[in-house]
Amino acid sequence: MSSRHVAVLAFPFGSHAGPLLSLVRNLAKAGPDVKFSFLSTARSNGIIFSKADDGDGSFRNIKPYDVNDGLPQGYVPSRNPVEPVELFLKETPENFTRALEMVEAETGLKVGCLISDAFFWFAGDMADKMNVPWISLWTAAPRSLLLHVETDAIRQALKTNRSGDQTLDFLPGFSVIRKVDLPEGVIVSENSESPFEKLLHKMGHKLPQATAVAINSFQQIDPETLHLLKARFKKFLNVGPFTLTCPSPSRPDNHGCLEWLNKHQPSTVVYISFGTVITPPPHEIEAFAEALEASGFPFLWSFRGSVENFFSKGFMDRTCGTIGKLVPWAPQVQVLNHSSVGAFVTHCGWNSILESIGGGVPMICRPFFGDQKLNMRMVEAVWKIGVQVEGGVFTKSGTIDALQRILLGEGKEMRERLGVMKKLAYEAVSSGGTSTNDFNTLVGIVNQIKM
């Protein structure tokens, strides 16, 4: 029977809990005698554990536990997607404290290590009180993490300058990053922080105290930022990209996406997906659809939502079955690795960017919130592997221009740069690679916890 016990505290929104579970599965395979208790909301646990295939046996020493989500009885979701997040945050950290007590009572094992989403700054206080190591996982890009750690210095440097074009040239390597590119919460008015922004601010202060901070990234993607982060943390460990180190189990391609792609020439198809949270507003969807039809480029669109509420019947009749295919879900990693895909229209979430690099596909960027604007700026101005749609929103003319730039113009050079980045990613996760070595360091921390 295992006598080493790790508790995992997951942030149950967006694409956070899934990557954390992927990392824990790898740790569980590396330490089969360690028990992992995975704490998240019932809804989140239900989704991520039902999607996962346990063919490798890694779930033998992982068990999910539900924490209170903070939603009142009979709660009806509003149009404000932030509301359930704020209700959940009001319950923290007490909901996790109660769950930990229950887990220890059920297992008969004291928790010897805490692993948490980086958002949970309070996990550091909990670990201090328990006298155990605290490992934190940042699921987004290294640049956004550095900005949250440097929030106070950034606010001080920019407080007298209201121009959105003001650059962060006082931070090494940030001369092309502008004030307008910063994630919400880095720059706020006095005393106006939302609960989520306060969480990020506290996180930036607390993370340097963590035993280790792991990140879904690889060292060679942004070496200058890596150098700054290593100087700010006790251990900063690149253990990604998760698309290579913790690949998701394959799901059936029930909508025939790959078979459809097989019928097209190399680098000709536009793939469109905006992740699991956001759908662009109806007028942008309409403009984008008009641009696709006018451009004539074949497209595969993974669209979440009611087709009838966004597309005219005429658009569907004229395009689907001829130049286009609209599906409710697509196997994104496999799609982006298909030779026929020449452009990826994306919201610029970090997972999507890493998947695009892994497939070598240039991006057309339409960011919405959080770190997506910063990621877009990196894609366009630093790595030069994609473009932002003109004005930051979809218009018919701006979208046609972006499509033509990628598929008829600059796409070849972008694919060459992506090829270099892809090679570096694969080298990082190979035997003896930097991500492999950093993961082994993480395993060593878990293996040294108290029995």
C-alpha positions in Angstrom: 0.0 0.0 0.0 1.2 3.5 -0.9 2.3 5.7 2.0 3.1 8.7 0.0 0.2 11.0 -0.7 0.0 14.0 -3.1 -3.1 16.3 -3.2 -3.8 18.1 -6.5 -5.9 21.3 -6.5 -7.4 22.1 -9.9 -8.9 25.3 -11.3 -12.1 23.9 -12.8 -12.6 26.4 -15.7 -11.5 26.7 -19.3 -8.6 24.5 -20.3 -6.9 24.3 -16.9 -7.9 21.1 -15.2 -7.3 18.9 -18.2 -3.6 19.8 -18.6 -3.1 19.5 -14.8 -4.6 16.0 -14.9 -2.3 15.1 -17.9 0.8 16.2 -15.9 -0.4 14.2 -12.8 -1.0 11.1 -15.0 2.7 11.3 -16.1 3.8 11.7 -12.5 1.6 8.8 -11.5 3.2 6.6 -14.1 6.6 7.6 -12.9 5.6 7.0 -9.3 3.2 4.1 -9.2 3.6 3.8 -5.4 2.4 7.4 -4.8 -1.3 8.1 -4.3 -2.7 11.2 -6.0 -6.0 12.8 -4.8 -7.3 15.1 -7.5 -9.6 17.9 -6.2 -11.9 19.8 -8.4 -15.6 20.5 -8.9 -18.0 17.7 -9.7 -18.7 19.1 -13.1 -15.0 19.5 -14.0 -14.1 16.0 -12.7 -17.0 14.5 -14.6 -15.8 16.0 -17.8 -12.0 15.4 -17.7 -12.1 11.9 -16.2 -14.8 10.7 -18.6 -12.7 11.9 -21.6 -9.6 10.2 -20.4 -8.7 6.7 -21.5 -6.9 4.6 -18.8 -5.3 2.2 -21.2 -1.9 2.8 -19.7 -3.2 2.1 -16.1 -2.1 5.6 -14.8 -5.5 6.1 -13.0 -4.7 3.2 -10.6 -3.2 5.7 -8.2 -5.2 8.8 -9.1 -8.7 9.4 -7.5 -10.9 12.4 -8.1 -12.6 14.2 -5.2 -15.3 16.9 -5.6 -15.1 20.3 -4.0 -17.9 22.8 -3.5 -18.4 24.9 -6.7 -20.0 27.8 -4.8 -23.1 27.8 -7.1 -26.4 28.4 -5.2 -29.0 25.7 -5.3 -31.0 26.0 -8.5 -28.4 28.2 -10.1 -29.3 29.3 -13.7 -26.2 30.4 -15.7 -26.3 34.0 -16.8 -24.8 35.6 -19.8 -21.8 36.6 -17.7 -19.2 33.8 -18.1 -17.2 35.2 -15.3 -20.0 34.8 -12.7 -19.5 31.1 -11.9 -15.7 31.7 -11.6 -16.3 34.5 -9.0 -18.8 32.4 -7.1 -16.3 29.5 -7.0 -13.5 31.8 -5.8 -15.6 33.0 -2.9 -15.6 29.4 -1.7 -11.8 29.1 -1.8 -9.7 28.1 0.0 -12.2 26.8 2.5 -13.7 24.3 0.1 -10.3 22.8 -0.6 -9.4 22.8 3.1 -12.6 20.8 3.9 -11.9 18.4 1.0 -8.3 17.8 2.1 -9.5 16.9 5.6 -12.0 14.4 4.1 -9.4 12.9 1.8 -6.9 12.4 4.6 -9.6 10.8 6.7 -10.8 8.5 3.9 -7.3 7.4 2.8 -5.7 7.3 6.3 -2.7 9.1 4.7 -1.4 12.6 5.5 -0.8 14.7 2.4 2.9 15.0 1.9 2.9 17.4 -1.1 0.5 19.9 -2.8 0.3 20.3 -6.5 -1.9 23.2 -7.7 -2.9 25.3 -10.6 -0.8 28.4 -10.4 -3.9 30.5 -9.9 -4.3 29.1 -6.4 -1.8 31.3 -4.5 -3.4 30.1 -1.3 -2.0 26.6 -1.9 1.3 28.1 -0.8 -0.2 29.1 2.6 -1.8 25.7 2.9 1.5 23.9 2.1 3.3 26.1 4.7 0.8 25.2 7.3 1.1 21.5 6.5 4.9 21.8 6.2 4.9 20.1 2.8 6.4 21.0 -0.7 4.2 23.1 -3.0 4.4 22.5 -6.8 2.6 25.0 -9.0 1.6 24.5 -12.7 1.2 27.5 -15.0 -0.8 26.3 -18.0 -0.2 29.4 -20.2 2.8 31.0 -21.8 6.0 32.0 -20.1 5.6 35.7 -21.0 2.2 36.0 -19.4 3.6 34.4 -16.2 6.4 36.9 -16.0 4.0 39.8 -16.5 1.9 38.7 -13.5 5.1 38.3 -11.4 6.2 41.8 -12.4 2.7 43.4 -12.1 3.7 46.0 -9.5 6.8 47.1 -11.4 4.8 47.4 -14.6 2.0 49.4 -13.0 4.5 51.8 -11.6 6.3 52.2 -14.9 3.2 52.7 -16.9 0.9 54.6 -14.5 1.6 58.0 -16.0 1.4 56.9 -19.6 -2.1 56.3 -21.0 -1.1 55.4 -24.5 -1.9 51.8 -25.5 1.1 51.9 -27.8 3.6 52.4 -24.9 6.0 49.5 -25.0 7.5 47.5 -22.1 11.1 48.2 -23.1 12.1 48.4 -19.4 11.7 44.6 -19.3 14.4 42.7 -21.3 13.0 41.2 -24.4 9.7 43.1 -24.2 10.4 46.0 -26.5 7.7 44.9 -29.0 5.1 44.2 -26.3 2.7 47.1 -25.9 0.5 48.2 -23.1 -2.5 47.3 -25.2 -1.2 43.7 -25.4 -1.2 43.1 -21.6 -3.6 40.6 -20.0 -6.5 41.9 -17.9 -5.4 42.5 -14.3 -1.9 43.7 -15.0 -3.0 47.3 -15.6 -6.1 48.3 -13.5 -7.4 51.5 -12.0 -6.9 52.2 -8.3 -9.0 49.8 -6.1 -10.9 48.4 -9.1 -9.5 44.9 -9.2 -12.1 42.2 -9.7 -11.9 39.0 -7.6 -10.1 37.2 -10.5 -7.7 40.1 -11.0 -6.9 40.1 -7.2 -6.2 36.4 -7.5 -3.7 36.9 -10.3 -2.1 39.8 -8.4 -1.7 37.7 -5.2 -0.4 34.8 -7.4 2.4 36.9 -8.7 3.5 37.7 -5.2 3.2 34.1 -3.9 4.6 32.0 -6.7 8.3 32.8 -6.0 7.9 30.9 -2.7 6.8 27.7 -4.4 9.1 24.7 -4.2 8.9 24.5 -8.0 6.9 26.2 -10.7 6.2 23.9 -13.8 5.0 25.2 -17.1 3.4 23.8 -20.3 6.3 25.0 -22.5 9.8 24.2 -23.6 12.9 26.2 -22.9 13.9 27.1 -26.5 10.6 28.8 -27.4 11.4 32.0 -25.5 14.9 31.8 -23.9 15.2 35.4 -22.8 11.9 35.2 -20.8 13.0 31.8 -19.4 16.2 33.4 -18.1 14.2 36.0 -16.2 11.8 33.5 -14.8 14.6 31.2 -13.6 16.0 34.1 -11.6 12.6 34.7 -9.9 11.7 31.1 -8.8 13.4 28.5 -6.7 12.9 25.9 -9.5 11.3 26.8 -12.9 10.6 23.7 -14.9 9.6 23.5 -18.5 7.7 20.2 -18.8 5.9 20.7 -22.2 4.6 21.1 -24.7 1.9 18.8 -23.3 0.8 17.9 -26.8 4.0 15.9 -27.0 4.8 15.0 -23.3 1.1 14.4 -22.2 -0.8 13.7 -25.4 -4.6 13.4 -25.0 -6.1 10.0 -25.7 -7.4 9.8 -29.3 -11.1 10.3 -29.7 -13.0 8.9 -32.7 -13.2 11.2 -35.7 -17.0 10.7 -35.9 -17.5 13.6 -38.3 -15.0 12.4 -40.9 -12.7 15.4 -40.7 -9.5 13.6 -41.6 -11.2 11.7 -44.5 -12.4 15.1 -45.9 -8.9 16.6 -45.5 -7.5 13.7 -47.5 -9.3 15.1 -50.6 -7.4 18.4 -50.6 -4.0 19.6 -51.8 -1.2 20.4 -49.3 -1.4 23.7 -47.4 -4.8 24.8 -49.0 -7.4 24.2 -46.2 -8.3 26.8 -43.6 -9.0 25.3 -40.2 -11.1 27.4 -37.8 -11.6 26.8 -34.1 -12.0 29.3 -31.2 -11.5 26.8 -28.3 -14.0 25.6 -25.7 -15.1 28.9 -24.1 -15.6 31.7 -26.8 -17.7 32.1 -29.9 -17.3 35.4 -31.8 -20.3 37.7 -31.9 -22.9 37.0 -34.6 -21.9 40.0 -36.8 -18.2 38.8 -36.8 -19.3 35.2 -37.7 -21.4 36.6 -40.5 -18.4 38.7 -41.9 -16.1 35.7 -41.5 -18.5 33.4 -43.4 -18.8 36.0 -46.2 -15.0 36.2 -46.4 -14.7 32.4 -46.6 -17.2 32.1 -49.4 -15.8 35.1 -51.4 -12.2 33.8 -51.1 -13.1 30.3 -52.3 -10.5 28.6 -50.0 -11.6 25.2 -48.7 -12.4 25.3 -45.0 -13.0 23.0 -42.0 -14.8 24.7 -39.2 -15.1 23.3 -35.7 -18.1 25.3 -34.5 -19.5 25.2 -31.0 -23.1 26.5 -30.8 -26.3 26.5 -32.7 -25.6 26.7 -36.4 -29.1 28.1 -37.1 -28.4 31.1 -34.8 -25.3 32.1 -36.6 -25.4 31.1 -40.3 -27.9 31.7 -43.0 -29.3 28.7 -44.7 -27.9 30.0 -47.9 -24.3 30.0 -46.7 -24.6 26.3 -45.5 -26.2 25.3 -48.8 -23.7 27.1 -51.0 -20.5 26.0 -49.1 -20.9 22.8 -47.1 -20.5 19.8 -49.3 -18.5 21.9 -51.8 -15.7 24.0 -50.4 -16.5 23.7 -46.7 -17.2 21.4 -43.8 -18.8 22.5 -40.6 -18.6 20.1 -37.6 -19.4 20.4 -33.8 -16.0 18.9 -32.9 -12.7 18.1 -34.7 -9.6 16.1 -33.6 -7.6 19.3 -33.5 -4.1 17.9 -33.1 -4.6 15.4 -35.9 -6.1 18.1 -38.1 -3.2 20.5 -37.5 -0.8 17.7 -38.4 -2.6 17.0 -41.7 -0.6 18.1 -44.8 -3.7 19.8 -46.4 -4.1 22.4 -43.6 -2.5 25.7 -44.6 -3.9 28.2 -42.0 -5.3 28.0 -38.5 -7.9 30.7 -37.5 -7.6 30.8 -33.7 -8.4 32.8 -30.5 -4.7 32.4 -29.6 -5.1 30.3 -26.5 -1.7 28.8 -25.4 -2.7 25.2 -26.0 -3.8 26.1 -29.5 -0.6 27.9 -30.3 1.5 24.9 -29.1 -0.6 22.6 -31.2 -0.2 24.9 -34.2 3.6 24.9 -33.7 3.5 21.1 -33.4 1.7 20.9 -36.7 3.7 23.6 -38.4 0.6 25.6 -39.4 0.6 29.5 -39.6 -2.1 31.3 -37.6 -4.7 33.9 -38.3 -5.3 35.5 -34.9 -8.5 36.9 -33.4 -7.8 37.2 -29.6 -10.6 37.9 -27.1 -9.4 38.1 -23.4 -6.8 37.1 -20.9 -3.4 36.3 -22.3 -4.7 35.9 -25.9 -3.7 39.4 -27.0 -0.2 38.9 -25.7 0.1 35.5 -27.4 -1.1 37.0 -30.6 1.6 39.7 -30.4 4.2 37.0 -29.9 2.9 35.0 -32.9 2.9 38.1 -35.2 5.7 40.4 -34.1 8.2 38.1 -32.3 8.0 34.6 -33.9 6.5 35.8 -37.2 4.4 32.7 -37.6 1.0 34.3 -38.1 -1.0 37.5 -38.5 -3.7 39.3 -36.6 -6.9 40.1 -38.4 -7.1 43.8 -39.4 -8.4 45.9 -36.5 -8.5 42.8 -34.2 -12.0 41.8 -35.3 -13.5 39.9 -38.3 -14.6 42.0 -41.2 -15.1 40.6 -44.7 -12.2 42.6 -46.3 -9.8 42.2 -43.3 -10.4 38.4 -43.2 -9.9 38.0 -46.9 -6.6 39.9 -46.7 -5.4 37.7 -43.8 -6.4 34.5 -45.7 -4.5 35.6 -48.8 -1.5 36.7 -46.8 -1.1 33.2 -45.3 -2.3 30.9 -48.2 -1.0 32.9 -51.1 1.8 35.1 -49.7 3.8 34.9 -46.5 2.7 31.4 -45.5 5.7 29.6 -47.0 8.2 31.6 -44.9 6.1 31.2 -41.8 6.0 27.4 -42.3 9.8 27.4 -42.5 10.0 29.3 -39.2 7.5 26.9 -37.7 9.5 24.0 -38.9 12.5 25.2 -36.8 10.3 25.7 -33.7 8.7 22.3 -34.2 12.1 20.6 -34.4 13.2 22.4 -31.1 10.0 21.2 -29.4 10.6 17.6 -30.4 14.3 17.8 -29.3 13.1 19.2 -25.9 10.9 16.2 -25.2 13.4 13.6 -26.5 15.5 11.4 -24.2 18.0 13.8 -22.5 16.0 16.8 -23.8 15.4 19.9 -21.6 11.7 19.2 -21.0 12.5 15.5 -20.2 15.2 16.5 -17.7 12.9 19.1 -16.1 10.2 16.5 -15.7 12.6 14.2 -14.0 13.5 16.9 -11.6 9.7 17.2 -10.8 9.5 13.4 -10.3 12.5 13.7 -7.9 10.6 16.3 -5.8 7.6 14.0 -5.5 9.7 11.0 -4.7 11.4 12.8 -1.8 8.1 13.7 0.0 7.7 12.4 3.5 6.3 8.9 4.0 
